[in-house]
Amino acid sequence: MKNPFSNRNASKLRKAVVEQHDQLIKEEASFIYNKILLRAKVRINENRAKPIDILIYHVKDHDENLAIELYEPLTYLKKLLAQDLEELLTDIHDYINKEIQQNELKNRLSNNEARSEGINSAVIVGVLETLKNKTIRQLEELEQSINGDGVSPVHRPPVTGSPSTGNRFTW
């Protein structure tokens, strides 16, 4: 009977969990971003637009015909009070941070996909070090123990040897 928790199954399970987590993060970021755009659209349609809403409308690609007069940006900014300009500056920083987060998320997700395809270099070095100078018989025994055909680690004799004496550890 094969072990359902073998390395192969565990690897597939880990990969599925990572993909699901990445998808949830992507959906959350997209939801927040779309909420900002929708809020701007609603305020524009209800004639209570804030300066950031108009800025978002001009910056983003839009297919919808919203009830908004297009001003030259400087003309619009000259009409704002100091408090409105401070609020606009804060909103711009928030909007830029959301844009940056959205871009970073896309980059991380693409990096995670690329990273999950390869094997960590430290793992490769460790495996090569383990396999170095092994005879065919030793490699076959190692393969059997990995596949579960050999002696279970639970039923192995105790480990002997000590690093302080320079003796090799043996089973």
Protein Blocks (a to p, Z undefined) as FASTA:
>chain_A
ZZfkbfklmmmmmmmmmmmmmmmmmmmmmmmmmmmmmmmmmmmmnopacfklmmmmmmpc
cfbdcddddddfklmmmmpcfklmmmmmmmmmmmmmmmmmmmmmmmmmmmmmmmmmmccf
klmmmmmmmmgopafklmmmmmmmmnopaccfklpccdeddfklopacdZZ
